[in-house]
């Protein structure tokens, strides 16, 4: 398997993370998982980090020659 195909797969995973954390942040849902308290602030930070990762993966997989 080529590196660009792997990057495309993980770009899909990153999109799901952006949508999930974005929905949780927008709804203001608070929960705890494995001792980590996910609140609106943490989910917003996660969205920003995942968007950066997503943009890097998109650049590598589709834009870069």
Wavefront OBJ file of the C-alpha trace (Angstrom):
o trace
v 0.000 0.000 0.000
v 1.279 3.445 -0.859
v 1.731 6.226 1.667
v -0.810 8.467 -0.025
v -3.506 5.810 0.249
v -2.804 5.442 3.966
v -3.001 9.235 4.342
v -6.396 9.201 2.588
v -7.669 6.584 5.036
v -6.513 8.588 8.048
v -7.983 11.748 6.516
v -11.366 10.026 6.715
v -10.704 9.149 10.338
v -9.721 12.762 11.041
v -12.970 13.999 9.475
v -14.962 11.743 11.791
v -13.060 13.112 14.786
v -13.689 16.719 13.711
v -17.407 16.061 13.294
v -17.721 14.140 16.566
v -15.825 16.617 18.731
v -17.498 19.526 16.944
v -20.953 18.146 17.680
v -20.053 17.485 21.310
v -18.632 20.995 21.698
v -21.641 22.623 20.028
v -24.076 20.668 22.197
v -22.102 21.390 25.363
v -22.071 17.732 26.393
v -19.850 16.835 29.372
v -18.742 13.271 30.099
v -15.839 11.351 31.566
v -13.966 8.545 29.821
v -10.945 6.761 31.309
v -10.582 9.537 33.880
v -10.533 12.334 31.287
v -13.351 14.862 31.621
v -14.513 15.899 28.166
v -16.122 19.318 28.391
v -16.787 22.002 25.809
v -13.282 23.460 26.148
v -11.483 20.155 25.619
v -13.693 19.244 22.657
v -13.021 22.632 21.051
v -9.280 22.114 21.442
v -9.648 18.643 19.931
v -11.497 20.085 16.926
v -8.702 22.588 16.273
v -5.993 19.927 16.564
v -7.874 17.458 14.329
v -8.517 20.146 11.690
v -4.778 20.867 11.528
v -4.021 17.149 11.202
v -6.741 16.823 8.554
v -5.347 19.690 6.490
v -1.859 18.179 6.598
v -3.199 14.788 5.514
v -5.237 16.328 2.686
v -2.204 18.232 1.480
v -0.034 15.122 1.512
v -2.611 12.763 0.002
v -4.122 14.927 -2.729
v -2.309 18.235 -3.295
v 1.359 17.272 -3.088
v 2.901 15.773 -6.219
l 1 2 3 4 5 6 7 8 9 10 11 12 13 14 15 16 17 18 19 20 21 22 23 24 25 26 27 28 29 30 31 32 33 34 35 36 37 38 39 40 41 42 43 44 45 46 47 48 49 50 51 52 53 54 55 56 57 58 59 60 61 62 63 64 65
